[in-house]
Amino acid sequence: MMQRQQDKQRRKRGVILTIQGLEKLLQAKTQSEIEDNLGSRYTLEALSEKTGLAVDTLMKVLACEEKVDKQTLKTCFRAFKLILDSKDYFFPEQPLEYKQMFSVGYAQQPEPEFPEGQISLDSPFYIERSTIEADCYKAIAQPGSLIRIKAPKRMGKSSLMMRILNDSAQKGYRTVSLNLQLAEKSVLQNLDTFLQWFCAYISAEMQLSIRLNEYWDDLCGSNISCKLYFEQYLLANTEQPIVIGLDEIDCLFLYPELADNFFALLRVWHEEAKNKVIWQKLRLVLVHSTEVYLPLNLNQSPFNVGLPIALPEFTLAQVQDLANRYQLFWSNYECEKLMQLVGGNPYLIHLAIYHIYCEQTNLEELFTIPFHSDHFIYKEHLQRQLCSLKRTSPDLLKTYAKVILAAQPIELDIIQAFKLQSLGLVRLHNTKVLQSCQLYAQYFREYFKEFSEAI
């Protein structure tokens, strides 16, 4: 009888953090990171050193799925100058109603979305990079501002642009988002048609009547007509600033004459803010994947003014942060292992963590499953990259083969190098080009050996 009572007490001793307890601990951890760690997030190893608890134990505490000793929670709380309260934990043996009220496991958690395209504004899985977001929010509040976001494909450019527009809307600004891939080929082949299409789209998004006939004049020309349409109609009809986000502006590079005129026009509008108050209302966000290889006049280009943002790859701490948000709670070892394969590419990192969270693969399988297996999570992405190489230009695949098969970084034609960089397939270091990650290197090395005629 006595033995059964002792066993019952031992079983009851295990506890799990409540929602309140976890939030309390995480807030204190964040404050400590700001005050004691220069704002950088603690790794699990650093948390282990700070709390005196093993990494495995910390993972149990933060996951809120397995029981730990109450003394363990006290130790963890004490490390962040907190006192453990009775509402900070619960015994799993308690009635279901109590668990539903306080347990993190029973709280409604947002289901992760498949990581494709823009990350929704309310997603808890968006990782901010250093001070980039804050810098953009500050810049867009400046009269006549211009922000240039550049990074290879699938690095998070569109997600950042949408957050800038969302922040602008919260400030009371009018916002318009335009992906230039929406422009049909017939529109892009004529400057006058393109500028009228552009003005019509902005008008519609601002819920204004399209009044091109009143401002378009053949004698003045397309650029001046477009400028007058903005100055005397669009800007004149709003008291608030207008923030226009232009995504995928790379597609204009295929039409050099149009691009030269349109980019010069954007530069003029930006400069006009220094002379005319009305142009201070216009704020621009330009997004592109490729370095600008067009021979633009430096004084007429929008690509050497404004705030330049080059989105970097994820750091080790950011990979660990994303894994934590999926409740994987990886140590440095797991994060470094994944980065050995895909570098810090946000899309490839996110795709792996998502599938591991869904238990559709594991870290070891990423290194052992054949590339062409239907179970390999990167199969479709690698096939898309191959198609992009073939579609972009006939010689680009052969050029990339030189990079993959070379024993060391090599020099390439600069335009070809920029195109490969825009796909995320290479990195540029001074005048040399090198492969961007092990995943691409292994896949394309196999491809080029199997299809040697492609080289």
N, C-alpha and C positions, 0 to 999 in steps of 0.2 A: 504493500500500500504506500509506504513512505517512498519507495523507489519510483512508483508511478507519478507521485506528486513532484518529485525532483525532476523527472523527465519532462513533465508538463511545463514546469517553470523554465527549464532550459530551452524548450521549443518556443515558448512565448518570448524569450529574451531577444530574438532577432527582430529588427525593425527596418522600415523603409521610409525614406523621406516623403513627406506630403508635398503637394504643389507649393504650398506656402513655404515649406522648409527649403525646397530646391531653389525657388526664386530668391529667397533670402540669402542663401549661400552663393548663388551665381552673381547677385548684385554686389555682395562683399568682395567676391573674386575680381569682378570687373574694376571696382574701386581700387583694390590692391594693385592690379595691373597698371592702372594710371599713376598711382602714387609711388609704387616701389619697383615697377618694371618698365618704365619709360613708355607706357601705353601699349607695349607688346603683350600679346596673349601668352599665358603660361602654357608650356607644354605639359603633358602628363608627368614627365620626368621632373620638371621644375615643381609641379604641385606635390609630387611625392616627397621631394626634398623639403618643401615648405611645411607640409603637414606631418611628415614622419610616417606616412602610411604607404604601403606597397602600391604599385601601379594597379595591380589586379583589384585590390580593395577599393581604390579610388574609382575605378571603372564601375564597380558594383554600386557604390554610393551614388554616382552621377546617373547611372542607367535607371535607378529606382525600380528594378525588377527583381533583385535578389535581396534576401535579408542580410543585414550586418549587425554587429553588436552595437548597442546604444552608446557604449564608450567610444566606439569608432567615430560615430557622428559627433560626439562631444569633442573629440580630438580634432576632427576636421573643422568644426565651427570655431574652436578656440584659436586655430591657426590664423583665422581671419577676424579675430577679436569679437566673436559672436558667442552668445549664450544659447544653448539648445533648449528650446521651449517644448512643452508637451504637444503643442499644435504643429511642431515641425516634423513629427514622425508619427507612424501608426504601426500597430501590430497586424500582420496579415491575417491573423486568426480572428480579428474583430469582425462584426457583422458586415454583410455586403453593403448596406446603406452607408455605413461609415466610410468604407473604402471608396465608394462611388463619389463621396463628397470630398475626400481629401487626397486620394491616391493619384499620383502622376500617371500611372498605368491606365486608370479609368478616365482620365481627362480626355477631352476630345482633341486629338492631334490632327493637324492638316495632313492629308495624304500627299506624299511627294508626287509631283508631276514628272512625267518623263522629260529628261533634260534635252529638249529640242527647241531651237528658236529662242525668242526673248523669254527671260525669267519674269513672271508676273510681278506686279508692283507689291503685292501683299505676301509674296513668297518668303518663308523664313530661310530659304536656301540660297539667297543672294549674298555673295561675299563681297563686302566693300574692300577696296584695295588702297591701303594707306590713307592719304588725305585727298585722294582724287575726287571723290564725290563732293566733299565739302568745298574743295577748290572750285569745282564747276558751279555749285550752287551760289557761291560768292561772286563768281565772274559773271554769271547770267544776270545778276542784279545791277550790273554796271551799264550805263547808257550806251547804246550802240555796240554792245559787246559781240565778240565772235569767238566760238570755241571750236577747235579742230580735234576730232577724235580719230586716231589712226591705230590700227592693229590688224594682224592677220584675221582671216575668217574664223568665226566661232570663239572669239576671245571675250565677248561680252559688250561689244560696242553699242549695239542696238538697245540692250538692256540699260546701259548707262544713259544713252540719249533719252529713253523714255522716263528715266528717273529725273533727269534735268527738266524735262517738260512737265512732269508731275509736280516737281518743286516750284516751277514757274507758275503753274496753275494755282497752287496753294498761296502764292504771293499775290494772286489776283490778275496775273497776266493772261492774255489770249495766247493759245498755243496751237500750232499746226505741225503735224508730222507727215512727211512725204518721202516714201521710198521711190527713188528715181527709176527703179526697175519696172514701175507701173507704166512708164512712158513707152508707148508702142514704137516700133522701129520707124514707122512713117513720120511720127512726131519728131524723132531724133535726127532725121535727115534734113531738117530745114529749121534754121534759127528762128525765123518769124513764127512758124507754127509752134515750135517748142515754147517760146516765151509766152505766147497767147495761152497755150495749154497750162503753163505754170501759173499764170495770173488767174485763169479760170478756176484751177484747183484750189488755190489759196482763198479766192473769193467764196467758193462753195463751202470750204471748211470753216470760214468765218461767218457763214450763214448770211452772206451779202449777195445781192444780185450781181450777175456777171454783166459788166458794162464796158466791154472791150471796144465797141464801136465808137464810144464817146471819147476815147483817149488814144486809140491807135491811128497813127498817121504815117502813110507811106513816105512822105517827104522827110519827116523827122527820123524815120528808121526804127528798127525793132528795139534797140537798146534804150533809146530815149523814150519811146512810147511805153515801154515796160516800166521805166523809172517814174514817169509821170503817173502811170496807173497806180503805182504804190504810193507815191508822195501825195497826190491830189485826191485819191479815192480810198485805198485800203488804210493807210496810216491816218488820213484825215477823219476817217469814220470811227475811230476808237480813241478813247481817252487812255486806255491801258497800253503798256508795251505789248508787242507781238513777238513771240518766240517761234521761229520756224526751224524745225529739225529736218535736215536733208540727209537721208540715209542712202548708202550704196551709190555715192556720187562717182565711184570708179567707172560705172557703165558709160559715163560721158567721155571717158578717155578714148573710146573707140571712135569718137566723132570729134577730131581735133579742132576743127574750125568752130563748131558749136561750143565746145568746152572752153576754147580760148575766149570767146565773146561772153559767155555766161559767167565764167569765173572772174573776168575783168569787171563785169557788172556788179557782182557781189562785193568785190573790193571797193568799187566806187561807193556803193551804199554804206559800207563800213566807214569809209573816210568821210562821207557826208555828215555823219553824226558829230564830227568836230566843228562843223560850220552851221548846220541847221538843226534846231531843236527837234523838229518833227521826225528826223531820221534817228534820233536817240531812242525812239520807241522800238525800233527794229533790232532784234537780237537773233543771231544766227548760230546754229549748231551744225557743223559739217562732219559727216562720218564717211571714212573710206578705209579700204583694206590695203591698197597698193600705194607705194611711194609715188608721188606725182612726177612722172617721167616726161610729161609734155614740156616743150621748150617755151614756158610762159615767161613773159616780161616780169622781172621781179617787182617792178612798181605797179603792175596790174594784176598781180596774183593774190588771192586771199589766203594762200598757204604759207605766207611768211609774216602774217599779222595775227593778232588775237592770242588766245590761250591754247598752246599745243598740248594735247594729252596723248601720250603713247601708252596704251594699256599694257602693263607687264604681265608675265606669267604668274601663276600662284607661287607663293613661297611655301616652305614646309609648314609654317604655322597656319597659313590659310587652308592648306590641304587638311590639316588636323582639325581646324575649326569646322570645315564642311563635314568631315566624318563625324564629329561630335554632334552636329545638328541632325544627322541621321541616326544618332544614338549608337554609333559604332565604337566611339571612344578609343581610337587607335593610338598606339604609342608612336614614337618617332620611327621605329623599325618598319611598321606597316606603311606609313606615309612615304618614307624614303624608298621602299621597295616599289611602290606604285610609280613614284617619280622616276625611278630608274628606267621604267618602260615608256612613259609618256611625257616625261619632263614636267613642266608646270602648266601644261595646256589645260585651261579651265574646263573646256568641253569634254576632253578625254578623261580628265580627273572625275568630273561630275558623273559621267556615264558609268564609270567603273563603280563609284561609290553607290550610285542608285541601284545597279544590278546586284551588288553585294548585299545591300540592305534588303532587297527583294528576294534574297537567297537564290538567285538565278545563276550565280557563279561565285567563285571565291578568288582571293588574291593569287593563290598558287596556280589556278587554272588559266589565268591570264597569260602565264608564261609557258604553259604546256599544251593548250588546245591548238590544233592546227588553224592557220589563218582562214582556210576555206570551209571550216566546220560551221554548220548552222548554229552551233552553241557558242561560237566565239562572238562576244558582244561588239567587237569592232569591225566585224566582217562588212556590214553595209557601209560604214563610214569609209573604210579603205577602198571599197569599190567606187564610192562617189569621188574620192580623191583621184583615183585612176582615170575615171571618166572626165574629171575637170582638167587633168593634164592633157588628155587627148583632144578635148574640145577647145581649150584656150588657144593653142596654136600647134601646128604639126610638129614643130621642132622642140617643143617644151619637154616632152617625154624623153627625148634623146638627151636634152641638156641635163635633165634631172638624173639620168642614168650616170652621167659623168660624176655628179656629186656623190651618189650612193656607192659607186664602185671605186672611188678615189680613196687612197689610204690616208689622205690628209686634206685640209681645206684647200679649195681651188678658186681661181678667178674665173668669172663668167661675164658674158655680155650683161651690162647693168640692167637693161630692161627685162631680160630673161630672169635675172636674179630677183628683181622686184616682183615679178609675177609668181615665182616660186615662193617667195616670202609671203605674199598675200594669201596663199593657200595654207600657210603654216608649215610648209614642208622643209624649209631651210631657215637658217639664221645667218645674218650678215655680220661679219666681224672685220671692220676696216674695209679692205677691198676683197676679202676672201669670203667664200660661201661654204657652210658646213651643214650637215644633216641636223634636223631639229630634235629628233628623239629616236630612241631605239626601236619603237614600234614601226615607224615608217621605214627606217633603215632595213630592218629584217624583212618586212613584207615586200618592199620593192626590190631588194636584193634577190629574193626568191623569184619574183616576177621576171626580172631582167635575165636571170639565168634560164628560166623556162622558155621565155619568148625573146631570144637573143636578137631576132630580126627587128624588134622594136627599137633597138639601139642604133 
